[in-house]
Amino acid sequence: MIVETLRKGLGGTVYRASLLPVRYGIGPDKIVSRLVRMISLMARWDTRPTIPITASIIERHPELLRRLREADLAVHGYRHVSYADISLNEKRSDLDAACTVFSNLGLVAGGFRAPYLRADRETLDLVRSRGFLFDSSCTQFALPAGHSITRAVKQLVSSRYGGDPIAPSAVSLPTLIEMPVSLPDDEILVDGLGIHNTTGLWHAFEAMMEMACSTRSHLVVQVHPERFHICEAALELLIEKTVDASGWLVPLSEAADWAVRSPGGTRPWPDGHSFALSVTGDLDAVSIGDFASRIWGR
């Protein structure tokens, strides 16, 4: 059953608001602990998750800095606003403000992911001009046609993301590697379909992994830190099975670097890996207060 979380209108707004006290605390401790567990899980396989983070959150919570240095970082805007729905000057101002925060704090970000996964051609031109190696704002459907949840997921993708302003196939900017987010992500699976058990989540992850393996492609899994505790066991199983299938566990920045160094190669992945898996998680809030700040524009 599709729940209200991803739908537009009053029902969806009320449902999402009801989840905030459950997933977030007054302070950042709850989300930071989940972020630490996410980083620790990936470290057991000598790799890192890619965390696209909204720069204003780092300013509000400087205690995040030590933890963030253990992850592969991407810029997720300065404010959490849809780049596809603001002017070019607003895009430029927001992106440059985010880059300034990262630079002042000595944080290195190899790429960019637009808030709400909504980027247009202007956004990508700006991202390229600022010297980023990759963009991960587009999406790609990663379930086989005959899977039991494919139809419901497609309905939710349409409801949540609508008609994407720019598709992965349309991205051909020089020096900018596009690394689309694989759908369904945790928001669609957990909030949209109401799947909270490891068996159900693994059922989806397994199908996505098998599809990536058969096509020798790149599976870019999205698990937001606020839902990590729900997805942790299924995600760990996905990582174990990826290693068993000779998949490459790789942060987005390293995968992008490989793509730049190996254009048109006969092997898509290094060392005979059959496909690639990147675990990512957008971080745009770590406390209930961050949502109030977003509403009031502070």
Secondary structure by P-SEA (a helix, b strand, c coil): cccccccccaaaaaaaaaaccccccccaaaaaaaaaaaaaaaaaacbbbbbbccaaaaaacccaaaaaaacbbbbccccccccccccaaaaaaaaaaaaaaaaaacccccccccccccccaaaaaaaaaacccccccbbbbcccccccaaaaaaaaaaaacccccccccccccccbbbbbbccccccccccccccccaaaaaaaaaaaaaaaaaacccccccccccccccaaaaaaaaaaaaaaaccccccaaaaaaaaaacccccccccccccbbbbbbbbbccccaaaaaaaaacc
